Amino acid sequence: MVKKAQIVELVHRRVTDILDVAEAALPPDQYRAFRKVTLNAFGRKGLEGELDGLGWPEDGEERNGMGRNT
């Protein structure tokens, strides 16, 4: 089962890459604005917060049950 923390880690790696490219390509004022928008979109106010709303099991919390046998 994929855990929320695994998804967040993958997203953070890509956001870091995107921010590195933006920092090299944009003037400082534009970069700061782009960084803020990007972090809001993918951070706790954005995607990460939306993932929290999906009701993921906490780390270490397993589902109890038989599962599918077919």
Backbone bond lengths (Angstrom), bond angles and torsions (degrees), N, CA, C in turn:
res aa  C-N    CA-C-N  psi(-1)  N-CA   C-N-CA  omega(-1)  CA-C   N-CA-C  phi
1 M - - - 1.442 - - 1.532 108.95 -
2 V 1.280 115.95 133.97 1.455 121.31 177.85 1.519 108.64 -77.42
3 K 1.324 115.72 135.68 1.456 120.69 179.76 1.523 109.58 -102.82
4 K 1.313 114.69 153.03 1.459 120.62 179.91 1.529 110.90 -55.89
5 A 1.311 117.14 -40.85 1.467 121.05 -178.54 1.532 111.43 -60.67
6 Q 1.325 117.50 -34.35 1.459 120.97 178.57 1.528 110.70 -67.85
7 I 1.314 116.63 -41.51 1.464 121.05 178.59 1.524 109.70 -65.33
8 V 1.320 117.02 -45.47 1.467 121.50 -179.14 1.529 110.01 -60.93
9 E 1.319 117.19 -40.78 1.465 120.70 178.90 1.530 111.41 -62.14
10 L 1.329 116.91 -44.39 1.466 120.39 178.19 1.527 111.80 -62.65
11 V 1.319 116.31 -42.50 1.465 120.71 179.64 1.524 109.99 -65.05
12 H 1.328 117.71 -43.54 1.465 121.00 -178.37 1.519 111.76 -61.49
13 R 1.342 116.86 -38.73 1.467 119.79 177.72 1.520 111.28 -60.30
14 R 1.321 115.87 -43.23 1.464 119.66 -178.52 1.522 111.76 -72.20
15 V 1.321 116.99 -37.17 1.464 120.59 177.22 1.525 109.36 -62.66
16 T 1.330 117.21 -40.55 1.464 120.64 177.39 1.521 110.76 -59.99
17 D 1.320 117.32 -44.63 1.471 121.07 178.14 1.530 111.14 -61.33
18 I 1.313 116.52 -44.50 1.468 121.24 -179.79 1.526 110.20 -62.98
19 L 1.324 117.32 -42.59 1.463 120.48 -179.82 1.530 111.50 -67.22
20 D 1.325 117.90 -34.34 1.463 120.54 176.42 1.527 111.07 -63.01
21 V 1.317 116.53 -43.72 1.469 120.56 179.00 1.529 109.92 -66.33
22 A 1.313 116.95 -42.81 1.468 120.53 -179.80 1.526 110.88 -63.28
23 E 1.324 116.97 -39.34 1.463 119.97 179.82 1.528 111.14 -63.68
24 A 1.331 116.53 -36.79 1.461 120.49 179.15 1.532 111.87 -73.15
25 A 1.326 116.90 -27.24 1.465 120.51 -171.99 1.528 114.58 -99.60
26 L 1.318 117.48 -23.11 1.471 120.13 -172.97 1.528 111.89 -107.83
27 P 1.322 116.46 150.60 1.464 119.55 170.85 1.538 109.35 -63.84
28 P 1.334 117.66 154.01 1.472 120.81 -174.81 1.534 115.39 -50.51
29 D 1.325 118.61 -43.51 1.468 120.11 -178.99 1.520 111.71 -64.96
30 Q 1.322 116.17 -42.51 1.466 119.90 178.89 1.528 111.04 -68.75
31 Y 1.335 116.19 -36.71 1.464 119.36 178.50 1.526 110.73 -62.80
32 R 1.325 117.50 -44.62 1.477 120.13 -179.94 1.523 111.05 -59.34
33 A 1.320 116.81 -41.53 1.469 120.33 178.67 1.523 110.44 -66.96
34 F 1.335 116.90 -44.01 1.472 120.96 179.20 1.523 110.49 -62.22
35 R 1.331 116.81 -42.65 1.468 121.52 -179.97 1.524 110.47 -60.85
36 K 1.327 116.19 -44.89 1.466 120.60 -179.48 1.526 110.87 -61.44
37 V 1.321 116.90 -46.63 1.470 121.13 -179.73 1.529 110.25 -63.35
38 T 1.331 116.90 -43.48 1.461 121.39 -178.57 1.524 111.37 -64.50
39 L 1.325 116.61 -46.96 1.468 119.32 -179.49 1.526 111.55 -66.05
40 N 1.324 117.48 -35.82 1.467 119.80 175.97 1.525 111.00 -65.83
41 A 1.329 116.95 -38.25 1.463 120.65 -177.85 1.526 112.29 -69.45
42 F 1.330 116.75 -35.85 1.461 119.59 -174.89 1.525 113.60 -108.23
43 G 1.321 118.38 -8.57 1.460 122.35 -177.27 1.516 112.51 -89.85
44 R 1.342 114.72 -155.77 1.470 120.91 -176.24 1.521 113.17 -61.94
45 K 1.331 117.31 -26.30 1.468 120.07 179.71 1.530 111.46 -85.73
46 G 1.316 117.03 -7.64 1.458 120.71 -176.53 1.518 112.00 -124.97
47 L 1.319 115.34 -117.33 1.466 121.37 -174.24 1.522 112.72 -57.85
48 E 1.322 117.39 -45.77 1.470 119.52 -178.84 1.525 110.97 -61.28
49 G 1.313 117.12 -40.18 1.466 120.94 176.83 1.517 112.04 -66.02
50 E 1.332 116.06 -37.95 1.469 119.71 177.44 1.527 110.73 -66.54
51 L 1.327 117.39 -37.20 1.460 120.07 176.30 1.524 110.66 -63.58
52 D 1.325 117.05 -38.46 1.470 120.29 176.74 1.523 110.57 -59.38
53 G 1.318 116.48 -37.19 1.458 121.46 -178.32 1.513 114.17 -69.72
54 L 1.336 116.56 -11.52 1.464 120.18 -179.87 1.520 112.71 -83.10
55 G 1.318 117.49 -6.54 1.463 120.54 175.97 1.507 113.94 75.53
56 W 1.319 117.63 44.63 1.464 121.32 177.74 1.516 109.80 -65.44
57 P 1.329 117.14 145.84 1.466 119.05 173.38 1.531 109.07 -64.96
58 E 1.312 116.87 146.48 1.462 120.99 177.19 1.522 108.91 -66.54
59 D 1.332 117.15 156.89 1.466 120.75 177.66 1.518 109.74 -55.73
60 G 1.315 115.73 134.65 1.449 121.04 -179.32 1.515 113.70 85.39
61 E 1.310 117.81 -12.17 1.461 121.64 -179.45 1.522 108.33 -87.62
62 E 1.268 116.21 118.32 1.467 121.37 -179.54 1.513 109.76 -104.80
63 R 1.309 115.39 155.42 1.453 119.90 175.17 1.524 108.69 -81.33
64 N 1.293 115.77 139.60 1.458 120.66 175.61 1.519 108.88 -97.65
65 G 1.298 115.41 136.89 1.447 118.19 178.13 1.515 110.97 151.79
66 M 1.306 114.10 174.12 1.462 120.29 -175.79 1.527 111.56 -81.22
67 G 1.307 117.88 -28.02 1.455 119.30 -176.64 1.510 111.43 77.89
68 R 1.301 115.43 -172.11 1.470 119.57 179.25 1.512 109.31 -92.33
69 N 1.280 115.33 132.76 1.457 120.40 179.20 1.512 112.05 -108.97
70 T 1.310 117.32 1.75 1.466 118.77 -178.27 1.487 111.04 -114.47
